[in-house]
Amino acid sequence: MNIKTLGPAILLALAGCFVAWQFVNPAPPDTITIATGQPGGAYLLFAERYQAVLAREKITLNILETAGSVENLQLLENAPDSVDIAFVQGGIASAAGNPGLVSLASLYYEPLWVFYRGAETLTRLTQLQSKRIAAGKPGSGTHAVAMMLLEDNRLQINPAEILSVGGQEAAEALISGRADAAFFVASVQSPRVQQLLRQQDIHLMSFERADAYTRLHHSLSRITLPEGTIDLQENIPPRNTLLLAATANLVVRDDFHSSLVDLLLQAAEEVHGAGSLFDEPGYFPNDQNLIFPLNDRARHYFKHGPSFLQRYLPFWTANLLDRMKVMLIPLLTLLIPLIKIMPPTYRWQARKKVYRWYRELKVLDYEHPDQLPTDALLTTISKLDDMQEEARKVTIPLSYSDELYNLRLHIDLVRRKLKKGLADRV
């Protein structure tokens, strides 16, 4: 096919691609930042595992250490250029108070541990009245959930009795006697939790009213630490213990690049999917106990899994093809009719070079050449000679050569007829 045939089709296809390109999503960033928590905390440790998983797909995950969940939310809302993703503890925020944020998944249970000193067995938070309480550092998820539960019980606590310390500092305050009780939101493997569980004069509170708290706060769950789970020989804990647990959420802004959602959720499955003391393998990540509305792409992932392309192709290849599919529809819309139109157009252009001579040949083909004056007859024969010579110079595709040879035969046929009429006059 020549440029006259292909040219308009190519220009039309390019125009369609240009228009479709305006609707193609931009490429995802290759560097993102996650807000975690304090050094030694679970958030930071999990972020390092996410970092290793994403690095396999050429995504750089920068880790930002923070005071905890409350600060993470503030960074997501107020510092969009510094933080893209955050670990956030359930129960410390709401969609109404934080518009523009969405959850990607619940990742794992974060048990609430309330340790206390003394011989009296405590099973209710109301029993902490007039006691010194290490309630976690302000800005941390521990502090937020501790204050929420204390307010639920309408405790009249003097501000001086609330110690704004958390982590190892809170554990040391409890051991030394500077605090009578301490709240921790940490995994069962946490060194400070393990340390306190083995202290002879420190006890773990069992929430006998755990069901009531889960009804009041849907972000909280009731879990059980079975007797002897920590140490069978020492029988730690000495009885089945009811605990409350929040769920760690992976939170982003609602403008987070959708292509990265599948990748993050696959990383979450690899990091959290093995199960733990409180959940079966495969239970997390899931779309339960979310703080914020579920991201649309995440909802599709939990229903159908990763996209077909991401199951079998590297991330960047799959993403490119996924982004280009928006161009495929208009391109096919143009190409299908073009494929049907171009062959007859090509045939018409090839035959046009031949057929244009037939119009003139028909004029010169007199039915009764013997009625023409001799001069007119000679002029017509001369024109046919010129036409025959011009026809020899015509070039058309080999598949249409029969059309050209037929033209030459027809020119020669008419010329012979006129020459015979001229010979009859002599």
N, C-alpha and C positions, 0 to 999 in steps of 0.2 A: 504494500500500500504506500502511496506517496504522501507527501506532507499536506497536500490539499485535502486528502481524506482524513488523515490522522490529526492534523492541526486543530480543527474545531473540536474534535472529541477530547483531545488532550487539554485544550484550554478550558473546556466545560468541566472536565474532571478536576483540574487544578482549582477552578473557581469554587467548585463544591467542597474541595478539601480545605480551602481557605476559610470558607464560611463555617465549616464544621470545627475547624481549629479553634475558633473563638469560644467553643463550648467545651474544649478539652481541659480537664482539671490540671492545674500546675503540678509539677513533679514534687513528691514529698521531700522534706529536708533530710539531709544525711547526718545531721547533728541535732540532738534533742537533749533537754535537761530534765531531770527528775528531782523533786524535792523529797527528802527522806526523813531523817530524824537525827537523834544524838548519836555520837560515836558509841559503838558497841551494841546499839539497838537492832531489833529485827529488821526495821525498814532499811537501814543502811546495808545490812548483810544481804538482804534479798535484792537490793538495787545492784549490788556488785555481781550477783548471779544473772540478773537481767542484762547487765552490761556485757557480760561474756556471750550470752545468747545472741544479742543484737549485733555484736561485732562480727559474727559469722556471716551476717547479711550486709556487711559494710555500712552499718548504722552505728554512729558514735553516740553513746549515752553518757552525758556528763552528770555527775552526782553532786547535788548540793545538800550539805548537811544543815539541818535546821533544829529548832527547839522541839518540833513535833507537828502534829496534825493541824492545830489552829494556825500556826505560822504558815504551814503549807497552803492552806486555803487562802490566806491573805496574799501570799505570793502569786497563786494562780489568778486571783481576781485583779490584783493591783500591779503586778509586774509581769505582764505577758511576754516581755522580751527576755526575761531571765529564767522562767520556768514554763515547761510544756506539760508535764505530768506530775502527779503527786500521789504518795501514799496518804490516805486519810482514814482515820479511825471512825467507825460507825458510831452514831449517836451524838456527835458533837456539832452537827449542822443540819440544815434542812434546805430543800429546793427553794422554799419561799424566801429564806434569808440569803441565799447565794444563787441568784439567777445567773444563767449563762454557764453554769457548770453541769457536767454530766458524768455519770459513772460508766466505766467500761466493764467492771466485774467486781464481785466479792472474791477475795483471794484466800483468806484463811481466818480461822477463829483467833481472836485476841482475848484470852481469858483475863478477867478482872480478879486480881488476887488482893484480898484484904487480910493482912496479918495484924495480930494484936498481941500485947503482953498481958500477963496475969493469969491467975488460976481459973477465973470465971469463964465459962463457955459462952461465947457470943455468937448468936445466929441472926441478929437483926441490927441494922445500922442505928436504930434508935438507942441502942445500948452504948453508942460512942459518945453520948451526951457528956459534956464537960471533960472530954479526953483530948489530948494533944494529937493532932492527926497530920501526918505527912501526906499531903494531897497531890503531889507532883508539881513540877514547875509550871508557872503560867505560860500559856502558849502550847502546852503539851496536851495530847489526847487524854492522858491520865488525869490531869487536873480538871479538864472539862467534864469528863464522865463522873469523877468523884464529886464535884460540886453539884452536878445534876442530881445524883442519887441522894446526897445529903439534903438538898432542898426538897426532894420528894418526901423525905421523912420529917420535914419541918423542924430540923434540929436548930436550936438556939446556940450557935457556936460563936464564941468570942473570936474576932479576927486574929487575936494573938495566939489562939489555940490551933490555927491552921498554919502549918509549916510548908512554905513554898519550896520544897525540895523534892527531888525525884531520883529515880535510878539508884545507883550505888550509895549516893549521899543519904537517901531516904532509908535504905537498908541499914546503914551504919547508925543513923539516928534512932531507929527502932531497937537495934541491938544494944546501943549504949544507954538507952532509957530516956533520951531526949524526946522521944515520941512514944505515945501509947499505942498507936495504930498507924498503918501505912497502906496506901493504895498503890498498886502496880498494874499496869496493862502490859503484859509480856508473855512470851511463849513459855511453855513448861521447861524448855531447855535453858532458859535464862540463868546465868550463874547466880544472880542475886535471889531468884526464886528458889533455886536448888539450895542455896545457903540458908535461907530463912526456913525452908521446910525441915531442915535438920537441926535447927536450934531448939534446945530443950525447953526454954522458957517462952518461946514464941509459937503462936498457934495460927492456923488458917481458918478463917471464918467460912462456914457453910451457909449459903443463902437459903434459909428455909422458905422464904417467900419469893423465890426466883420466878415462879410463874406469874406473880403479880407484876414484877418489873418488866417481864417480856410483853405483858398486855399493855402496859403503860408506854413502853418504848419498843416499837417494832424492829428497831435496829439491833436490839439485844436478843441473845439466845440463851437458853438454859443448857448447860453441859454438865457432865458428871465426871469427876476425877475418882475412879474406883479405888477402893481400899487396896493398899500395897502396891499401887502402880509405880510409884517413884522408887521404892526399895522394898522388895518382898521380904528380905531377911529382917529389916528393921520395922517392917509393916508401916511404911510411910506412903500415904496418910493412914492413920489408924482406923478410919471409917470412910465410907462413901461420902464424898464432899460435893455439894451442889455449888456450881460457880455460874456467874454471869459472863457472857462473852459478847464483845462487839465483833464485827467482821471488818477486816482491813479492806478498804475500797481503793481501786485504781481510778483516779479522777482526772479529768481533762476539761478544757473549755469546749464549748459547743462548736467552735471553729477548728478544732483539732483535725489534722489531715486524715481523711478516712482511710487512705491506703495503709497507714501505719497501725490502724486498729487491729486488723487481722494478725499482723506481725507481733504486736504486743500480747495479744491473747494467746497466740501460740507459745510465746515465751512464758506466759503465766502458767499455761498447762505444763510446760516442762519443769518449771520451778516449783509449783504448788500441787501438781496433780498426783504426787505419790501418796498423799494422805498423811495423817499425823495421829497423835494420841486421841484426838477428839473428833476426827472425821475419817471416813473411808476413802481409799484410793479412788480418784476420779470425781470426788464430790466437788472439789474446788478446781479451777475457778467456776463460778456460776453467776446467775443473774438474780440471786436472792439477797435479802437484807441490804439493799442498796440505799445509799444516802440520797442520791440525786437520780433524776430520770435516766433510764438506760439509753446510751448512745445508739442511734439507729443502725449503724454498721455492726455494733456489738450484738444487737438483737438478732440480726441476720446470721451472725456467726454462731450464736448459741442454738439457733434453729437448724442451720444447714452446715455448719462447719466452715473452714476456710474456703475461699473461692477455688474453683477448679484449677485456675492457672497457678495459684500459690501452692497447691498441693504437689505439683510436679515440676515447677520451674523455680529458679532462684528469684528472690524478691524483686530485684530491679528489672529483670526480664518480664516477670509476670505483671509488674506495675505498668511498664511501658505498653504492653499489649492491652492491658485493661483500660488504660487511658486512651489508646488509639481506637478502641471499639466504637467510640462515639463517632469516629470518622468513617467507620466501615459502612454504616447504614446509608448515609447520603451517597457514599461512593458506589455502593451496590445499586442504589436507586438510579444512579446515572449510568453505570456500566451495563446493566442488564438491557435497557432499551438501546444503548449505543451498540452493543454486540449484535442486536437484531437488525439495527438500521445500517450499520457500516458495510456488511457484505453487499446488499443491494446498491448502496451508494457507490461502493467501489466498482461494481459491475457497470453501473450507469456511467461513471466517469471514464472507464476504459472504453465502453462502446460509443460514448459521445464523440470520441475522436474519429470514429468510423462513420457513425450515422449522420454527422453534419454534412458529409459529402453527398449523401443520398438525396437531400433536398435539392441540391443543384443538379444532380444527375437526372432527377425526375423532370426538371424543367427542360433539360437538353434532349430528353428521350422523346422525340416526336413520333407520333403514331403513323403519320404519313409523310416521311421525309421527301418523297417525290414531289410534294406540293410546295416545298420551300424553294425560294430563288437560289441559284447556284452560289452567289456570294454569301448568303446566310448559311447555307449548308457547309461551305468551307470554313466559315468563322466558327460554327458549332463544332466541327471536327477538330479545329485548332484548340478550342477550349477543352475538349475531351483529352487531347494530347497533353495539355498542361496539367489537367486533373490527374491523369495517369502518372505523370512524373511526380506530382506532389504526393500522391498516395504512396509512392515508393519510399518517401522520406518519413512517413508516419511510423512512430514506434509505440507499440502497446505491449502489455504483458504477454508472455508466451502462451498462456492459457486462452487468450482471446485472439490468437493469430488467425484462426479460421475466419473470423469476422473481417479481418483486413484482406485476406486472400479472396473472399467473396466479393468485397468491394472492387478489387482490381479486375476480377472476372466480369463483374457487371459493367464497369466502365468500358472494358474491352468489348463486351457484347454490344453495347450501344454504339460505340465507335465503328465497329464492323458493320452494323446495320446502316449507319449513315454513309459509310464509304461505299457500300454496295449500291445504295441509292444514287450516289454520285457517279459510280461506274456505269450504271444503267443509262445515264444521260449521254454518255460518250458514244 
